[in-house]
């Protein structure tokens, strides 16, 4: 399963936090953003428990990360048209 983790990071620590995110297993990509969140990480996990552990024990413990919001990515299947 894929998720997007939106991150609020303390001022002055964005660069280092993103570098640590990029070195974290299961983080496919991490980039700085503009707006209410300072960065976004695209992560992959095998199930919800693995995702929860990734966020709680690996991402939220990175120095400077103040808050996370995890958004599950869902693939929508096309519905067959009624006959």
N, C-alpha and C positions, 0 to 999 in steps of 0.2 A: 504494500500500500504506500501511496505517496502522500506527503503532507507538506504544507507551506507553513513555516514557523516565522511569524512576524516578531521582531525583537526591538525592545527599547533598551538602549545602551547608554551608560553614563557618559557625559561629555568628556572628550579627550581620550576615550578608550575604544572608539569605534573601530579604528584600524586594527588594533591588536586583537579585539574580540572576533572580527571577521577572519583574521588569519588563523586563529584557533579553531573557529568553526570549520574552515576549509580543511583542516587537518583531522577533523573528527570523523571516525568511521560512520557510515550511513548518511553523511551529509554529502549530497551530490553537488550542491552549489550553494554559495553564500555570497551575497552582494549588499553593498550599502544602498539605501533608498532615501528618497526625500519624502517628507510628509510626516504623519503622526508616528511612524515607526522608522527606526534608524537603519534597519537591515532586514533582509529576508533570507531564510535558509530553506532550500528544497531538500527534503529528506525522504529516505526509503526505509520501510520497516516491514517485517513479515506479518505482523499482527498488531493489535492495539496495545497489548502488554509490552511488546518490544518498542513501540513508538513512545509509550509513556515512560519507559525506562530511559530511552534515548534523550528525551526532553528533560526529564527530572534529574538524571544522574550525569549526563554529559553536556547538555547545552546550558541549562540553567546554572550550572556550577562554574561556568567560564567567568572569570573576573570581569566586571563591568556590565554584565547583562543584568538589567534591572527587572525586566518583565518580558513574558512571552505570550503569544497567542497562536495556538496551533489550529490550522485549518485543514481538514481532511480533503483530499482531492477525490472526486467521485466521477467515474466515467459513466455517462448517460448512454443507455442503450436505446436505439431507435425503435419505436413501437411500430408493429405492423399496422398498416392501414385497414380499417374495417371494410368488409366487402358488402 
